Amino acid sequence: MLPSSFLFLATTLPLASAQAQSLLQAIGNISSLSNFTAFYRANEISANLLFNNPSSWPITVLVPNNQAFAAYFQKTNRSLANLSPQELLPLIQYHSLVSSLGAENFTAPSDGAGSGIGTTVPTLLAEGPSNNRTAGAALASKFGGVDRAKGQVVFIRPSASTSNTKRFILSNRQNPGPSSSIRSGLQTNVNVQVIDPQQGTWAGGRFHVIDGLLTLPDLCSKTIRGAGLTGLDNALNRSSLWPTLDSSTNVTCLGPSNEAFRSAGNPDGTLNATQLQSALLFHTLPEVAYSDYLTNGQEFTSIQGAKVKVKIEGTGSNRVIYFNNAKLIEANVLTNNGLMHIIDGVMSPNGTPSATPSSTPSSTTSRGTASATNSKAAAPNFADGYIGWSAVYMLGFLILADIMGLGALGLRF
């Protein structure tokens, strides 16, 4: 019988060898990464400045496979090899996640887009127009301090089903691992294939494979229009809030869906600019509220000054999040200055969740209840609770619009 010390040495040598290799060496054995390998070698001096810098380790690199390169060319009619250094650097930084992430970071109960289950992870993209937000205390604490967590984020969300996910064999001896998705800018998602530690470990941390390039987060205006939220876009246009929202730091927009606007009587076309401003500022939080940091009973003070309360019901695939009376239907639509959560209704002040998001509150200070005489609850009036608010809120808006610094008013995640 072999000594136990020999067996331990035999099982740990492959992993130790993997840890000693460079990223280029680690990915060189995977045929589906041949385009990225060639791309790395063509830009080796620049790449080594980023990936061979121990001060940024450990990191996890999301490596685009050949399919991702082809999709990028088809979409843009440009090859990654033709991008300028100024274009390449932020893109590569955004594909480099702070911390060494393994399979346990990509697996969780299956969920829907509105459940908010997943993990927000900072990247090395700390400078430039794609990162107009800062790390708050909770994010900094989780990822080793403000300096480590200051980069723009991605959101890792386990796939609800792997049956339709495109999988690919990384080598003849390896079966595909768990499949999850990565949310980046402009509401885009790519699939990620988790690589086992023996093959996916390099000197600076880990790497995993993605089937598309991440999209750099952009302005709120481009993100909302890209999401097709025409009601919200019209309201922000008529209220003249676009410049303030786009230039502010650390904001969360609670954006009603188009159906929510229709159910509320299309207020984007019926309310005047002052009413719209008040309503929209009520739907804007002066901090970045990622879904994985939300807790049941948590309260925020909106830019308008009214309270927004979080209610979370259920767990796993049954997890549901409400902001006042409105249900979250798509979480973490990332922007360069924070994010947007898409909700299924117009929020009511002091509103509470109900089975019918379009319930009409009995007053601006009471809890929303559905009509007992109608099987279909009446849609809320978007102006309810806003026209009668104190003028101090409008004064607050004018000050905010002047200083363009909404994020300074509250704590941030």
N, C-alpha and C positions, 0 to 999 in steps of 0.2 A: 504494500500500500504506500502511495506517495505521501510524504509529510504534508500536513495541513499548510505549512508556510509556503511550500512549493505550489500547492493548488491556488493559494491566495495570489502569489506572484504571477502565476499563469493567467489568472482571470483579470488582473488589474493592468498587466502590461499593455494590452491593446488600447485601453482607455487612456493610459498615461501617454502612449505614443500619439493618440489622436489629439490630446490636449497640447502636445508640443508642436503640432504642425500649424502652418499659417493658413489663413482663410483660402488663399489661392490653391494650396496643396489639398485642403479638405474638399473643395468643390470640384477639383480636377478629375476625380474618379467617377463623377456622375454625368452620364451622357446627356441627360435632358438639360444640363446646365452649360452645354458647350458654348453657346452664344455669350453667356455672361463671363465664362472663363476667358474667351477671346477678348471680350470687352475689357476685362480686368487687366489682362496683359498689355493691351494697347494703351492703357492709362495707369500703368503700374506705379509710376512715381507718385501721382496724385492719390491713387488708392491707398498706397502704403502710408501716406501721411495721416490718413484717417484710420485705417484698420490696424496699423502697426503701432498705434499710440497707446501705450499701457495706461496712461492717465485717464482714458475714457473707458477702460475695461471695468467689469465685464459688460459686453453688449450682445445683442442677438441681431443678426443680419437676416433680413428677409430677401432671399435671392430669387429674382425673376427667372423662370424657366424659358425654354425656347418658344413656347406658346405665347408667353408674355411679350417677348421681343416682336414676334410676328403680329400680335394684336396691336401693339403700339404703332408699328409701321403702317398697318392698315388704317388705323384711326387718324394718324397725323401726317402720313406720307413722308415721314422723316425717320431716319435711323438714329438710334441712340448714339451711335458712333459720331454722328454729325452735330450733336449738341455742343454748345460752347461750355467752357469750364464754369462760367457763371450760371448756366442752366443745370449742369450736371451736379454741382456740389450740393445744393439744397435737396435735390432728388435723392442722391445717395445718402445724405444725412437723414432724410425722412424714412429711409428703409433700414435704419440702424436704431434698434430699440435699446433703451437703457435697461440694464439687468440681463442676466443669463436666464432665458426662459426655456423650460422643458415642457414635456407633454402635460404635466399637471396644470400648467398655466393656460392650456388651450382646451381643456376638457371641463365640462359642467353639464348639468341637466339641459336637455333640449328646451328651447324657448322660442317665443315669437318676437317680432321686431319691437313690440311695445313693452315687453317685460323688463327690459333694461339689464338683463343678466349679461355679465361679461367683465372685462377688465380694461381699464384705461391705462395706457402705457406711454410714458414720454419717449421721445426720440432725441437724436443728436441735432435736430434742426432747431437751433436756439435763436438765430438771427434772421432778419429779412422780412419781407412783407407777408410771408405765409404764417408768421407767428407773432401776432399782436395780442398775446395773452401771457399771463404769468402763472407760476405754480403757487397754489395756496398751501396751507400748513398740512392738510391731510395727504395730498399727493406727494409733497416733499418728504414727509415722514416715512411714507411707504417706499420711496425710491432713493433714499440716502441723502436727503437734503435739497435745498432750493436749487443749488447749482446743478445737481444731477437731474432734477425734475423740471428744469426751466424750458426744455425743448417742446415743440409742438407734439401733440399726442396722436395715437391711433387707438381704435377701440377693437378689442378682440372679442368676438362673439361666437360661441359654439354653434355649429349648424344644427338646425332643427331636424334635418335628415341627411344622411350620407348617401341615400340611394341614387340621387340625381347629381351628386357632386362629381365633377371630373377628377379622376384619380390618375396617377401615373406611377409606373414602377421606377424607382430610383436606381436600382441595380438588380441584377439577376437574382441576388441572394436575399433581397429585402422585400417584404410586403409593405404596402402603404400603411402609414400610421393613422391616427385620428385626424379627421378633416374639420377645420373650423374656418371662419371667415374673418377678414380684417377690414374694418371700416376706416376709410380715409376721407379726403375732402370731396366736396360736391356730391355727397350721398352715394359714393361708389364703394363697392365691396369686391374683394378678391378672395379666392380660396387659398388656404394655406395647408401645406402638407407637413406634418411634424416629422422630423428626422430623429431616429433613435440616437442616444448619446454616443455610441461607439462611432457612428459615421458623421454625426452632426456637431461634433465638438472640435473646436480649434483653440489656439492659444488665447484668443481674446474673448471666448465665450461659446456661443452656440450659433447655428444657422438653421433656417428652415426654408422651404421652397414655396413660392407663390406663383399663381398662374396668370397674373396680370400686374402691371405696375401700379403703385399707389399714386393717388392724385393729391397734389399739394392743396391744403385748405385755402379757400378764397374768401372774398368779401361776402358779407351777409346778403347783399343785393344779388350777386351772381348765384349764391347758393339757393336762395329762396326762389329765384326765377328758374334755376335749373331743376328744382324739385316740382315745378309746375303749380306753385301755390299762388294762383292768380288773384284770389281774394285778398290775401295778405299783401301781395305786391301792390295792388291798387290802393289799399288802405295806407300803406307807407308812402306811396307817391302823393296822394291827396293831402296827407298830413305833413308833408315835407320833412319827414323824419329820416329819410334814407341817408343823407350826409352824416347826421349825428350817429346813427346806428353803425354805419360802415367805419367810421373813424374812432369809435370808442374801444376801450379795452375791457376784457373780462365781462362779457355779457352772456346771458342765457335768454333766448327768445322762445317763449311758449307760443308756438304758431298754430292757430286753428286751421284745420284742413279746409279745402274748398267746400266740402259738404257742410262743415260747421258754419261757414259764412252763409251758405244758402239757407240753412235751418234758422239762422238768426235774422233772416230778412235782408241779406246782402247789404250790410251796413257800410261796406266799403264805397257804396254809391249813394247811400241815403243820409248818412251823418255828415255834419259839417266838419271842417278841419280841426276845430278845437275839440269836439267830441271824440274824433278819431285819435287825436294825440293823447288824450287822457286814457282812452281804452287801450291803446297800443302800449303805452308806458306801464299800464297795469299788467300787461302780458310780458314785460321785460324785467329780468332780474339783474342786479348789478354785481353778479358773480357767476363763475362758471360751475354749473351744477351737473357734473357727469352722473349718469344714472346709477353707477355702481357705488356712489357715495351718498345716495339718497337714503333716508331712514324714515320709518313710519312716525308721523307726528311732527316731523321737521317743519319749521316755518321760515319763510323768507319775507323780506319787505321789498316789494317791487319798486321800480323807479318812480312810479306814481305815488307811492307811500302806503298803499294798501297791503294787507297781509295775504300771502299765498301759502297754503298749508298742503303738505304732502301726506297722502294716505297710501299705504301699500297693503294689498291683500293677497294672500296665497303665497305659494313658493314654487320654484321650478317653472314648468310650462304653464302653471296656473297663476303665476305672479302678475298682478295688475297694479299699476301706479296711477294715482290721480293727483292732479293739481287743482285744489278746491273741488269743483264739480266736474272737471273735464278729465277724461281718460287719456293717458299717454298711448298713442298708437304707433309711433316710430321714435325711438330714442337716439340721441347722439348723432345728429346731423352736424358734422364738424364744420366750423368756420374758422377763419384766421384769427378772430378775436374771441372765440368761445365756442358756442354751439347752439343748436336749436332742437327743441323737442316738439314734435308734431302732435297736437291733441285733437280729440274728436268733437270738441265743443268750445264755445266761447265761455271763458271763466266768469263766474259771478262772484262778487265780493262776499266773503264768508260762506261761499258755497261749499257743500259737502257732496261726496260721491253718491250717486244713486244709480239704479239699474237703467234709468233713462237719462242720458247726459243732457238732453234738451229740456229738462224740467224747468219751469218758471218759478223763481223764488218769490215768496209771498211779500217780501220787502227787501230792501238793500241790506238789512242787518239780520235777517232771519235765514234759516237753513232752507235750501231748495227742496221742494216737494213736488211730486207729479200731481196733476189734476185728478181728482177722484171721480169726476163726472165724464171724463173723456178717456177712451182706451189709448189714445195717442196723446202724449203730453204736448202742451203748447211749446213752441220754440221760444227761447229767451230773447228779450229785446236787448240788443247789443249795447244800447245806451243806458239801460237800467243801472243805476248806481254810479254812473259817471258824470251825467249832467249836473247832479246835485252835489258832487264832491266839492270840498272847500277850495277856494281859489289858491290856497297855499300850494296845491299840487302843480298848478300851472306855473306858479312862480318858480317852483323847484325845477320844472321842465326847462324854463327859460335859462336858469342858471346852468343846468346841465348842458344844454345845447351850446352855451357860450364857452364852457371850459372843456367840452369834449372829453370828459374824464369820468364816465359813469362807473368804471370799476373801482374807483377810490371810495365809494360809499359803503362797501360791505366787505365782509370776509369772503375769501375765495377758496374753492377746492383745488 
